[in-house]
């Protein structure tokens, strides 16, 4: 978990760097992960499986928080047309 946390932290920090007004943002985490894998950093399979599942749960939860409040309103609006 420490390795994954460091990869995420480093990617988020480096993603804030702007070069000529352009930054990679959160996508820089993926590049740091690719570099870490290339350098041979290994993660236990159980920890990796847990992290993948937890990441998917967080993604679906935050998507629901973002879309949820407008979902039923849009259904009512479309049904009345």
N, C-alpha and C positions, 0 to 999 in steps of 0.2 A: 504494500500500500504506500510505503514511503517513496518508492521509485515512481509510481504512478502520480503521486501528489507532486513530486518534484518536476516531473515532465509537464504536468498541467500548469504548475506555477511558472516555470521557465517560459513555456509557450505563451502564457497570458502576458507576462512582463515584456517579452520580446515583441509580442504582437502589437504593443502600444507604440512602438518606434515608427515614426513617420519618415519616409524617404521621398522627397519631392511631393509631399502631400498625400502619399499613398501608404497605407499600412495593411498588413494581412489580418490583423485582429485575432479572433479566436482560431482562425485557420492555422495560425502559426503553431498551435499545439500539435496538430497532425504532423507538421514538418519536424518538430522536436521529437515526436514519437518515432518517426521513421529514422531519424539520426540515431536515437537511442537503440533501436533494434539493429541498425547497421553496426553499431559499436559492440554489440553482443550482450546487451542487458537482457536478462531473462526474468520472467515473472512466473511464479507458481501458477499452475493451471487452475486450481480452485479459486485463487484470488482473482485471476483474470476472468473466470466465469462469473464470479460474484460481481465484479466491477462492470462487466458488460450488462448484466441483468439490472443492476442498480442504475446504470446510466440510461437504459431504456425506460425504466420506471420514471426517472426524473424527467426525461424528455416528454413522455406521454402526459405526466402530471402538469408540467408547465404549459404544454400545448392546450390541455383542457382548461387551465386557468385563463389562458389568453382568448380562446375561442368560446368557452362556455357561456359567458354572460350574454353573448349575442345569438347563441344557437337557437334558443326557443323563440326569441323575438323574430328571427328570420323565418322560422317555420310558420309562425302565425301570419306573418306578412305574405308569404308565398301561398298559404292556404286560402287567404281572402281574395286572391287575384282571380 
